Amino acid sequence: MTPSHVAGAIHADAGAPQPRWLDVPEDVNALVPELWSQGVAKDDQGVLTVAGLTVTEIAEQVGTPVYLLDEEDLRARARAFRTAFDGWTVYYAGKSFLCTAVARWVAEEGLGVDVCTGGELAIALRAGVDPARIGLHGNNKSEAELRDALQAGVGRIIVDSFDEIARLGHLAAETDRTPQVLVRVTTGVEAHTHEYIATAHEDQKFGFSIAGGAALRALRECHDHPRLELVGIHSHIGSQIFEPDGFEVAARRTLRLRAELAEHTGRELPELDLGGGFGIAYTTADTPATPEELAAAMRKIIESECAALGASLPRLSIEPGRAISGPTTFALYRVGTVKPVELDGGHVRLYVSVDGGMSDNIRTALYGADYSATLASRRSAAEPVLSRVVGKHCEGGDILVRDEFLPGDIAPGDLIAVPAAGAYSRSMASNYNHVPRPPVVAVRDGRLTTLVRRETLDDLLRLDVG
Ligand SMILES: Cc1ncc(COP(=O)(O)O)c(C=O)c1O
């Protein structure tokens, strides 16, 4: 690693300070289409537009920061999964972003909804999603959450611990229900971005280990339970997955587990859920597969594995979240201050401070996630300059976009847009520094609809009772 305050010729040889994947753009005003929703473009003045509206007029109407969600694009992504995975059940993973409108739209496009708390369940129910098409996850569901789910008639509950199997069995008897359950297993595969590790990744809070034998025991316990109807096995291997290899190993291990259970019980479980995690493009370094490519690869894996085991094909389901909600939305910010900072080796980084920050997108600070950005309110003739888009919080790690080339004349008052902000941004937003959370506004056919309104200082003050 290069020491941080070395000057002079040797250090200058260390090269440019941007990451390898980030090239100096030929045209700093141009959009990289893969990063944006289908309704996004730039007009003749270089102003970003979405579904027929310029961001300058949107900012005037609704203010900044704001998450702008392209409704047609979200519907199209939901449809693309449903069509590509024809015959499977596609559950939209609500944790990526859930509000009643989005729950309604995905249900209208034929998807179920996967929730993991009582709050997400309440939103899905309020949206009118058929409870039979809702799945409830969570490693520590409370009695109240389980009871609500049972009373609502939630279609399936994914159990995650022996404590929960007992708790759910007890509540099922109390409410006179027999819920359908899937057992969440850990397959020993953990996938992240372009890599996956198929060894011993059992050291986590989710699921029952296949390798350690707990998965088989949990399945047998559910199978034998008079108040639970065991229907399947659930596996979720990680996030931002670009290659099917991880799913292949997970499918093989879960199908073998299914066969092992069948040896004990004489019954093949009807269902297998392979979870979510399908990757999206945050930067030019990301190359996601299409739903068709994913579906073709996953079908092949399941069919060949079932043939090898002499097993019947299970009913299949998946739970994409980010791949449906992520690319549909960009975050729009107003620049407040611009500060060139000299780096070692004679390089300069432009710190561009905007009116949001880690409270509306924690992923960069939390996971070291990379994002992209564009000057959204005008065309610039200035040279591209290596920039860092940062927020307004009292925290050095308050970074929204770690590395991006922005025009060197970027100035206070300009608008900046950050694509791929639809998943795990608003849903993980906080009130750090008592900053109110931005609204989510949908754009369709030149019309704006507020889906989640902007929080106000009054909202925050009302919570502080004393
Ligand atoms: C069980 C389960 N299903 C689905 C998802 C959705 O993942 P993604 O949004 O990456 O598709 C997650 C994410 O954490 C999950 O834990």
The ligand as an SDF file (V2000), in Angstrom:
LIG
                    3D

 16 16  0  0  0  0  0  0  0  0999 V2000
  -33.8330  -14.1370    1.4430 C   0  0  0  0  0  0  0  0  0  0  0  0
  -33.5670  -13.0550    0.4680 C   0  0  0  0  0  0  0  0  0  0  0  0
  -34.2150  -13.0580   -0.6930 N   0  0  0  0  0  0  0  0  0  0  0  0
  -34.0150  -12.0880   -1.6150 C   0  0  0  0  0  0  0  0  0  0  0  0
  -33.1360  -11.0470   -1.3870 C   0  0  0  0  0  0  0  0  0  0  0  0
  -32.9790   -9.9990   -2.4260 C   0  0  0  0  0  0  0  0  0  0  0  0
  -31.6770   -9.8280   -2.8790 O   0  0  0  0  0  0  0  0  0  0  0  0
  -31.4050   -8.8760   -4.1090 P   0  0  0  0  0  0  0  0  0  0  0  0
  -32.0600   -7.5710   -3.8430 O   0  0  0  0  0  0  0  0  0  0  0  0
  -29.9230   -8.7590   -4.1700 O   0  0  0  0  0  0  0  0  0  0  0  0
  -32.0030   -9.5420   -5.3110 O   0  0  0  0  0  0  0  0  0  0  0  0
  -32.4330  -11.0110   -0.1800 C   0  0  0  0  0  0  0  0  0  0  0  0
  -31.4800   -9.9210    0.0960 C   0  0  0  0  0  0  0  0  0  0  0  0
  -30.8820   -9.7790    1.1230 O   0  0  0  0  0  0  0  0  0  0  0  0
  -32.6620  -12.0380    0.7880 C   0  0  0  0  0  0  0  0  0  0  0  0
  -32.0200  -12.0430    1.9600 O   0  0  0  0  0  0  0  0  0  0  0  0
  1  2  1  0
  2  3  1  0
  2 15  2  0
  3  4  2  0
  4  5  1  0
  5  6  1  0
  5 12  2  0
  6  7  1  0
  7  8  1  0
  8  9  2  0
  8 10  1  0
  8 11  1  0
 12 13  1  0
 12 15  1  0
 13 14  2  0
 15 16  1  0
M  END
$$$$
